[in-house]
Amino acid sequence: MKASKDNNVYKLRPHIRRNRFNGESVNLTAEEAKKHDRIFYCELLATIEDKKLGTGASKHWQEMRNLLSWFMKHNAKAYMVLLD
């Protein structure tokens, strides 16, 4: 049920995301918005986990890299504006 609720939230919300450093924005699809948000969630989890395991040891870094690679392949413009 939770996954269904999460999917509905993404259908209702606008999918504009902003670069956290320069404020540039891009309108994303629902799928892209979910992946974009997941990148920053993984970054947070990895940073927290690295404090216990040591720098770079968290498994969440790999998921983040995989999502970044997905963006480079499927929406290079959004990647360049939001994530590069």
MIBATI-898976 format. One record per atom (N, C-alpha, C): x, y, z. Coordinates in steps of 0.1 Angstrom, whole numbers, plus 2048, in hexadecimal, padded with zeros to 3 digits. Example, Ala and Ser with C-alpha at 12.3 -4.5 7.8 and 13.67 -1.06 7.14 Angstrom:
REM residues 2
8847C784E/87B7D384E/8847DF84E/8807EA847/8897F5847/88180084F/
//
This chain:
REM residues 84
8087F4800/800800800/80980D800/81480C807/81C818808/82281C7FA/8268127F2/82B8157E5/82181C7DC/8148187DD/80A81E7D6/80882C7DA/80882F7E7/80683C7EC/8128457E7/81E8407E8/82A8487E3/82884B7D4/8248417CC/8228447BE/81784F7BB/80D84F7C3/8028597C2/8078677C5/8108687CF/8168747D3/81E87A7C7/8268717C0/82E8767B5/82587A7A9/8198747A8/81087779D/80A88579F/8088897AB/8018957AF/80A8A17AF/81689F7B4/8208AA7B5/8268AF7A8/8298BC7A7/8318C079C/83F8BA79D/8468B8792/8538B1792/85E8BA78F/85D8C6794/8688D0792/8738CD79D/87F8CC799/88A8CA7A2/8948D57A0/89A8DA7AA/8A48E57A9/8B28E07AE/8BC8E67A7/8CA8E47AB/8CC8EA7B8/8D18E37C2/8D38E87CF/8DE8F37D1/8E68F47C6/8F18FE7C7/8EE90B7BF/8E89097B3/8E69157AB/8D79197A9/8CE9107AD/8C09137AC/8B991179E/8C190C794/8BC909787/8B18FD789/8A78FD781/89C8F3783/89A8EC776/8948E0778/8908D776D/8838D0770/87A8CF767/86E8C8769/8708B9765/86E8B076E/8718A276C/86489A76B/86588E765/85A885765/85887F774/84D878777/84C873784/857869787/85A86077D/86585777F/87385E782/87686877A/88286F77C/88287678A/87787C78E/87688379B/8798797A6/87386D7A5/8758637B0/88485F7B0/88A85D7A5/8998597A4/8A18657AA/89E8717A6/8A587D7AB/8A487E7BA/89987C7BF/89787D7CE/89E8717D5/89E8667CF/8A585A7D4/8B585D7D5/8BA8647CB/8C88677CB/8CC86E7D8/8C48787DB/8C88807E7/8C58787F4/8BB86F7F4/8B88677FF/8C485D801/8C98577F6/8D484E7F7/8E18567FC/8E38627F8/8EE86A7FC/8ED86C80B/8E286F810/8E087181F/8E3864826/8DD859822/8DF84C829/8EE849828/8F484B81D/90284781C/90B84F825/90885C826/91086582E/90F86183D/90385E841/90085984F/90784C851/906842848/90C83584A/91B83684A/92183F841/92F840841/93584584E/92D84C856/932850863/93584486C/92E83986A/93082C872/93A82386B/93A82385D/942819856/94F81E851/95082B84F/95B831849/95883783B/95F841837/95C84882B/95B83F81F/95083F817/94E83880B/94A82980D/948825819/94481781C/93581481B/92D81E81B/91F81B81A/91A81580D/91180C80D/90B806801/90380F7FA/8FE81A800/8F58247FA/8FC82C7EF/90A82D7F0/9118357E5/90F82E7D8/90F8217D7/90D81A7CA/90081C7C5/8F581C7CD/8E881F7C8/8E782D7C2/8EE8367C9/8EE8447C5/8F58457B7/90083E7B6/90883E7A9/8FF83879E/8F882D7A1/8EF827797/8E4831792/8DF83879C/8D4842798/8DA84D790/8E6852794/8EC85D78C/8EF85877D/8F384C77C/8F684676F/8E9845767/8DE84176D/8D1841767/8CE84F761/8D0859769/8CC867764/8D586B759/8E2867759/8EB86B74E/8E6865741/8E1858742/8DD851736/8CF856731/8C685873A/8B885A737/8B3869736/8BA87273D/8B788073C/8C488873F/8CC889735/8D988F737/8D889E73B/8CE8A5735/8CC8B3738/8C98B5747/8BF8AD74C/8BC8AE75B/8C88AA763/8D08A075F/8DC89D766/8E58A9767/8E88AF75C/8F18BA75B/8EC8C6764/8E08C9764/8DA8D476C/8D98D177B/8D58C577E/8D18C278C/8DC8BB794/8E48B278D/8EC8A9794/8FB8A9791/8FF8B0787/90D8B1783/9158BB78B/
//
